[in-house]
Amino acid sequence: MIRWRRGVVRQLLPSWPGVRPCAVDLPAEDGREPARCRALAYTDLVGHPRVGDRVLLNTGALDLGLGTGGYALIVAVPDRLPPDARGPGHLVKARYTPFQATVLGADEQGSAHHATLCAARGVDGMPVVVADLHSALPAVVAGVRAERPGARIAYVMLDGGALPAAFSQVVAVLREEGLIAGCVTTGQAFGGDLEAVTVHSGLLTARHVLGADVAVVCQGPGNLGTGTPWGFSGVACGEAVNAVAALDGRAVAALRISEADPRRRHRGVSHHSLTAYGRVALAGADVVVPRLPGAFGERVRSQAAELAARHTLVDVDVTGLEEALRSLPVKVSTMGRGLEQDRAAFLSAAAAGRHAALLPEA
């Protein structure tokens, strides 16, 4: 449950759109020095903190030592509340929690795009790359742009990781650099350039509102896993493949691969991919198998063969993709490992992007 704390803002740290990190002092008992921690304020929700402000914090993720989410979160600046939000919008996300937010959905009646989405029946054969971790997003973008530099790429964000899109510095940079046309937040996720109720309406929004040539579907930063066969948020990858098929899109499945993860279940092809694509996805997809060298490449090909009964396995050359990854304006990272530590993870996602870019126009 929530771990509540009070604190005082002592320093404003470098920010990115929608997020203001701060250094916050947490008062200590027994006359000891206050503990200092990093805390995030989502400025659209709680306003803009200033040095000296008293703040109310949720320290749950920080106290648990989580990696991606290891910050305290500023819940309120109680002495200086932000003005009430104005404008239309009746979609409630983070519903029935104390932190629910009202947003304007592209698919709701008050939206300028409502008629367009009412009339949309599919995504016109648009290639859609489905990936497990958020860290795959920039790599997929690099792979697409290596083959089609002018392609319009939309990111459809699932709610298995971070709910606020603003948490992702990667999305902020990709958008600022013009490498993605926009972000559509779906389900309980919020704060994208456009909001949608489901992954289905999110895909339709990507195609018919953002004009995407290619979409990338994955969760926000962070993910949930329990070490059990079914208890992980990446199960949604299989459901996303089904959504793409229902809308007459072309699903391209990026395999979660690692040559460095210390956990055996994620070495080679992760059990997440084998379960999501092999058990959850009822529709077929192009499963991209990157052409990796040596015994590790053979292992990946052998593991991926488990998916051949339902999907089309596509062997994709990775020549030139490492250079494309290095040219990105962000450093790729997954589970704390960069390109030098786990090339296979990023080459797999980039290969899926390359394949999607090379698919013929609908």
C-alpha positions in Angstrom: 0.0 0.0 0.0 1.0 3.7 0.0 3.9 4.8 2.2 3.2 8.4 3.0 5.8 10.9 4.0 6.1 14.7 4.3 9.2 16.5 3.0 10.6 19.9 2.0 12.0 20.7 -1.5 15.7 21.6 -1.2 16.8 21.6 -4.9 15.2 21.5 -8.3 17.0 19.0 -10.6 17.2 18.9 -14.4 13.7 18.3 -15.8 12.1 17.1 -19.0 8.6 17.8 -20.4 5.9 17.2 -17.8 8.3 16.1 -15.0 10.2 18.1 -12.4 12.7 16.0 -10.4 13.6 17.5 -7.0 15.9 16.8 -4.1 13.6 16.5 -1.0 14.5 16.4 2.6 12.6 13.9 4.7 12.5 15.0 8.4 14.2 12.5 10.7 13.3 11.6 14.2 15.4 11.8 17.3 17.3 14.9 16.2 19.1 13.2 13.4 19.9 14.9 10.1 17.1 14.7 7.5 17.4 12.1 4.8 17.5 13.4 1.3 15.9 11.6 -1.6 15.0 12.2 -5.3 11.4 12.8 -5.9 9.4 13.3 -9.1 6.6 15.8 -9.6 4.3 15.3 -12.6 3.6 19.0 -13.2 0.3 18.5 -15.1 -1.0 16.8 -12.0 0.5 18.6 -9.0 1.9 21.8 -10.4 5.5 23.1 -10.3 7.3 22.7 -7.0 9.7 25.4 -5.7 12.6 25.3 -3.3 11.2 25.5 0.2 7.8 24.0 -0.6 6.4 21.5 1.8 5.3 18.4 -0.2 3.4 15.2 0.5 5.2 12.1 -0.9 4.6 8.5 -1.7 7.8 6.7 -1.0 6.7 3.1 -1.7 8.8 2.4 -4.8 11.8 4.1 -3.2 11.6 2.1 0.0 11.3 -1.1 -2.0 14.5 -0.3 -3.9 12.9 -0.6 -7.4 15.1 0.3 -10.3 13.1 2.1 -13.0 10.5 3.4 -10.5 12.9 4.1 -7.6 11.9 7.6 -6.9 9.6 9.1 -4.3 6.6 10.7 -6.0 5.3 14.1 -5.1 1.5 13.6 -4.4 0.8 17.3 -3.6 2.2 20.7 -2.8 -0.5 21.3 -0.2 0.3 25.0 0.4 0.1 25.9 -3.3 -2.3 23.8 -5.2 -2.3 24.1 -9.0 -5.3 25.7 -10.8 -8.2 23.4 -11.8 -7.8 21.8 -15.2 -9.9 23.4 -17.9 -11.2 22.2 -21.2 -13.1 19.1 -22.4 -12.4 15.5 -21.5 -14.4 12.8 -19.9 -12.0 9.8 -19.9 -10.9 9.0 -16.4 -7.6 7.2 -16.0 -6.1 5.7 -12.9 -9.8 5.3 -12.2 -11.3 5.3 -8.7 -7.9 5.9 -7.1 -7.2 9.1 -5.1 -5.0 10.1 -8.1 -7.5 9.7 -11.0 -7.0 12.1 -13.8 -9.5 13.3 -16.4 -8.3 13.5 -20.0 -9.7 14.1 -23.5 -9.8 10.9 -25.4 -9.3 10.9 -29.2 -12.2 8.4 -29.3 -14.7 10.2 -27.0 -17.7 12.3 -28.2 -16.1 15.6 -27.4 -13.0 15.0 -29.5 -12.4 16.5 -32.9 -11.4 13.0 -34.0 -14.5 11.2 -32.9 -16.1 11.1 -36.3 -12.9 9.8 -37.9 -12.6 7.0 -35.4 -16.3 6.2 -35.6 -15.8 5.6 -39.3 -12.5 3.7 -39.1 -12.7 0.0 -39.6 -9.1 -1.0 -39.6 -5.5 0.2 -39.9 -5.1 -0.4 -43.7 -2.5 -3.1 -43.3 -0.2 -0.9 -41.3 2.8 -2.8 -39.9 2.7 -2.8 -36.1 5.8 -3.8 -34.1 4.9 -5.4 -30.8 7.6 -5.5 -28.1 7.7 -6.4 -24.4 9.9 -3.8 -22.7 9.9 -0.1 -23.1 13.6 -0.2 -23.8 12.8 -1.8 -27.2 11.1 1.4 -28.4 14.2 3.4 -29.5 15.8 0.3 -31.0 12.6 -0.4 -33.1 12.6 3.2 -34.2 16.3 3.0 -35.2 15.5 -0.2 -37.3 12.6 1.4 -39.1 14.5 4.6 -39.9 17.5 2.7 -41.1 15.3 1.5 -44.0 12.7 4.2 -44.3 14.2 7.5 -42.9 11.0 9.4 -43.7 8.5 7.0 -42.1 6.0 8.3 -39.7 6.2 6.2 -36.5 3.6 6.3 -33.7 4.1 4.9 -30.3 1.1 3.2 -28.8 1.8 2.9 -25.0 0.3 0.1 -23.0 -0.3 0.3 -19.3 1.8 -2.6 -18.0 4.6 -0.3 -16.9 4.6 3.4 -16.0 1.1 5.0 -16.4 2.2 8.6 -17.0 3.8 8.9 -20.4 5.8 11.8 -19.1 8.0 9.4 -17.0 9.7 8.3 -20.2 12.6 10.6 -21.1 13.1 8.4 -24.2 9.6 9.4 -25.6 10.4 13.0 -24.9 13.6 12.9 -26.8 12.3 10.9 -29.7 9.4 13.3 -30.1 11.6 16.4 -29.8 14.0 15.0 -32.5 11.1 14.2 -34.8 11.8 10.5 -34.7 8.2 9.6 -33.7 5.0 11.4 -34.8 3.5 11.1 -31.4 2.6 8.9 -28.4 -0.9 7.4 -27.9 -1.6 6.3 -24.3 -4.1 3.5 -23.9 -5.8 1.7 -21.1 -4.9 3.3 -17.7 -1.8 5.0 -19.2 -2.2 8.7 -19.7 -0.4 11.8 -20.8 0.4 11.0 -24.4 0.0 13.4 -27.3 -3.4 11.6 -27.7 -5.4 9.4 -25.4 -7.4 6.3 -26.2 -9.5 3.9 -24.3 -8.1 0.6 -25.6 -5.1 -0.6 -27.6 -7.6 -1.1 -30.5 -8.7 2.5 -30.5 -5.1 3.5 -29.9 -4.0 1.7 -33.1 -6.8 3.4 -35.0 -5.7 6.8 -33.6 -2.1 6.1 -34.6 -3.1 5.3 -38.2 -6.0 7.8 -38.9 -5.1 10.7 -36.6 -1.3 10.7 -36.5 -1.1 9.3 -40.0 1.4 6.6 -39.0 3.1 4.4 -41.5 4.4 2.1 -38.7 3.2 1.8 -35.1 5.2 0.4 -32.1 3.2 -1.1 -29.3 4.9 -1.7 -25.9 4.4 -0.8 -22.3 5.8 2.3 -20.6 9.1 2.3 -18.6 9.2 -0.4 -16.0 7.4 -3.7 -16.0 5.9 -6.2 -13.6 7.2 -9.8 -13.3 6.9 -12.4 -10.6 9.1 -15.2 -11.9 6.0 -17.3 -12.6 5.0 -18.5 -16.1 2.0 -16.2 -16.4 2.5 -13.4 -13.8 4.2 -10.7 -15.9 2.9 -7.6 -17.7 4.4 -8.6 -21.0 1.5 -11.1 -21.5 -0.1 -8.0 -23.1 2.1 -8.5 -26.1 0.1 -11.5 -27.2 -3.1 -9.5 -26.7 -1.7 -6.7 -28.8 -1.0 -9.2 -31.7 -4.7 -10.2 -31.6 -5.7 -6.5 -31.7 -3.6 -5.8 -34.7 -5.1 -8.8 -36.5 -8.7 -7.7 -35.6 -7.9 -4.4 -37.3 -6.4 -5.9 -40.4 -2.9 -4.7 -39.5 0.4 -6.6 -40.0 1.7 -7.7 -36.6 5.5 -7.9 -36.3 6.6 -9.6 -33.1 9.9 -8.4 -31.6 11.5 -11.2 -29.5 12.8 -10.3 -26.1 16.4 -11.6 -26.3 19.3 -11.3 -23.9 22.9 -12.6 -23.9 23.6 -11.0 -20.5 20.6 -11.4 -18.3 21.6 -13.3 -15.2 18.2 -15.0 -15.0 18.1 -18.2 -16.9 14.5 -17.7 -18.0 15.5 -14.6 -19.9 18.7 -15.9 -21.6 18.4 -16.3 -25.3 14.7 -15.9 -26.1 12.9 -14.8 -22.9 10.0 -17.0 -21.7 8.0 -13.8 -21.8 8.1 -13.9 -25.6 7.5 -17.6 -25.8 4.5 -17.4 -23.6 3.0 -14.2 -25.0 3.4 -15.1 -28.7 3.2 -18.9 -28.3 0.2 -19.1 -25.9 -1.7 -15.8 -25.8 -1.5 -14.6 -29.4 -4.3 -16.4 -31.2 -3.6 -14.6 -34.5 -0.5 -15.0 -36.6 2.4 -12.6 -36.7 5.8 -12.2 -38.4 8.1 -13.2 -35.6 11.5 -11.6 -36.4 14.5 -13.8 -35.6 17.7 -11.6 -35.8 20.6 -13.2 -37.6 23.0 -13.4 -34.7 26.4 -15.1 -35.0 27.8 -18.2 -33.3 26.3 -20.5 -30.7 24.2 -17.8 -29.2 22.5 -17.2 -32.6 21.8 -20.9 -33.0 20.3 -21.0 -29.5 18.0 -18.1 -30.4 16.9 -19.8 -33.7 16.2 -23.0 -31.9 14.1 -21.4 -29.2 12.2 -19.3 -31.7 11.3 -22.4 -33.6 8.8 -23.1 -30.8 6.6 -20.3 -32.3 6.6 -21.6 -35.9 3.4 -23.6 -35.6 1.3 -20.4 -35.2 3.5 -17.6 -36.7 5.8 -16.9 -39.6 9.4 -16.9 -38.6 11.4 -14.2 -40.5 15.2 -14.3 -40.5 16.5 -10.7 -40.6 20.0 -9.6 -41.2 21.3 -7.2 -38.5 24.2 -5.7 -40.6 24.3 -1.9 -40.1 21.8 -1.9 -37.2 24.4 -1.4 -34.5 25.5 1.8 -36.2 21.8 2.9 -36.4 21.5 2.2 -32.7 24.6 4.3 -31.9 23.3 7.2 -34.0 20.1 7.6 -31.8 19.9 10.7 -29.7 19.3 8.6 -26.6 21.5 5.8 -25.1 19.7 2.5 -25.2 19.4 0.7 -21.9 17.6 -2.4 -20.7 17.6 -3.6 -17.1 20.6 -1.4 -16.5 22.6 -2.8 -19.4 23.6 -0.8 -22.4 24.5 -1.7 -26.0 28.0 -2.9 -25.0 26.6 -5.2 -22.4 23.7 -6.7 -24.3 23.8 -6.1 -28.0 21.4 -8.9 -28.8 18.6 -7.3 -26.9 18.7 -4.1 -29.0 19.6 -5.8 -32.3 16.5 -8.0 -31.9 14.2 -4.9 -31.5 16.0 -3.1 -34.3 15.6 -6.1 -36.6 11.9 -6.1 -36.0 11.8 -2.4 -37.0 13.8 -3.1 -40.1 11.4 -5.9 -41.1 8.3 -3.6 -40.5 9.9 -0.9 -42.7 10.4 -3.3 -45.5 6.9 -4.7 -45.7 5.0 -3.6 -48.8 2.6 -0.7 -48.6 -1.1 -1.8 -48.1 
